[in-house]
Amino acid sequence: MAETIEWQDFEKIDLRVGTIVAARVNEKAKKPAYVLEVDLGALGVKTSSAQITVHYTPEALVGRQVLCVCNFAPKRIAGVASEVLVTGFADASGAIVLAGVERAVPNGARLH
């Protein structure tokens, strides 16, 4: 189990929902990955590189709402300026299953 944190620590993490509006294979990635464009409402459309190719195709990702960490500094990953971290959980074999929402919510809505 991770160390205990204070509520103020959790509040520092900007977790928001966004809708994937485009997805394509990241040809430069060493490990299979997609380049995602995620609409985060008032925050705009942000780019992410995600190693989620086992369970998802680019076509199946478009329109899907995902949970993103929005306040990491942008990071260059295989030629892509990754601006947000799309979150998920590892399945029994280690492949990522995306975290999302049960019902549609407005893009950019913050996790409480």
C-alpha positions in Angstrom: 0.0 0.0 0.0 1.2 3.5 -0.8 2.0 6.0 1.9 -0.8 8.0 3.5 -1.3 11.5 2.0 -3.2 14.5 3.2 -6.3 15.8 1.4 -4.3 18.8 0.1 -1.9 16.3 -1.7 -4.9 14.8 -3.6 -6.2 18.2 -4.5 -2.8 18.9 -6.3 -3.6 16.2 -8.9 -5.8 17.6 -11.7 -7.8 14.6 -12.7 -10.3 15.4 -15.5 -12.5 13.5 -18.0 -12.0 14.0 -21.7 -13.3 12.5 -24.9 -10.8 10.9 -27.4 -11.4 12.8 -30.7 -8.6 11.2 -32.7 -6.3 8.2 -32.3 -3.5 6.9 -34.5 -0.5 4.5 -34.3 2.7 6.2 -33.0 5.1 4.9 -35.6 8.2 6.1 -33.7 7.4 4.3 -30.4 9.7 1.5 -29.4 6.7 -0.3 -27.7 3.4 -0.3 -29.5 1.5 2.9 -28.7 -1.2 5.3 -30.0 -1.1 9.1 -30.2 -4.4 10.3 -28.8 -6.1 13.7 -29.0 -8.3 14.2 -26.0 -11.0 17.0 -25.8 -10.8 18.3 -22.3 -13.5 21.0 -22.6 -12.2 24.5 -21.5 -8.7 23.1 -21.3 -8.7 22.4 -25.0 -7.6 19.4 -27.0 -4.5 17.8 -25.5 -2.2 15.1 -26.9 -1.1 11.9 -25.2 1.0 8.9 -26.1 -0.5 5.7 -24.7 0.6 2.1 -24.7 -3.0 0.7 -24.9 -2.7 -1.3 -28.2 -3.6 -4.7 -26.7 -7.2 -4.0 -25.9 -8.0 -1.1 -28.2 -7.9 -0.1 -31.9 -7.7 3.5 -32.9 -11.2 3.4 -34.3 -12.7 2.0 -31.1 -11.1 4.7 -29.0 -12.7 7.7 -30.8 -15.6 8.9 -28.8 -14.6 7.2 -25.6 -14.4 9.2 -22.4 -11.2 8.7 -20.4 -9.7 9.9 -17.1 -6.6 12.1 -17.5 -4.0 13.6 -15.3 -3.8 17.2 -16.7 -1.1 18.9 -14.6 2.0 16.9 -15.4 4.6 18.9 -17.3 4.5 18.0 -21.1 6.8 15.1 -21.9 8.3 14.2 -25.2 7.6 10.5 -25.9 8.7 8.9 -29.2 8.4 12.2 -31.1 5.1 13.2 -29.5 4.6 16.1 -27.0 2.5 14.2 -24.5 0.5 16.8 -22.6 -1.8 14.6 -20.4 -1.6 11.2 -18.9 -4.5 8.9 -19.9 -5.0 6.6 -16.9 -5.8 2.9 -16.7 -5.3 -0.3 -14.8 -3.1 -3.3 -15.7 -5.1 -6.5 -16.4 -3.8 -9.9 -15.3 -1.3 -10.0 -18.2 -0.1 -6.4 -17.7 -2.0 -4.9 -20.6 -3.7 -1.5 -19.8 -7.5 -1.2 -19.5 -8.6 2.4 -19.6 -10.1 4.2 -16.6 -13.3 6.0 -17.6 -16.7 7.1 -16.4 -20.0 5.1 -16.0 -22.1 7.8 -17.7 -21.2 10.6 -20.0 -20.1 13.8 -18.2 -19.0 17.2 -19.6 -15.5 17.2 -21.0 -13.1 18.8 -18.6 -15.1 17.8 -15.5 -12.8 17.3 -12.5 -12.7 14.2 -10.4 -14.0 14.7 -6.9 
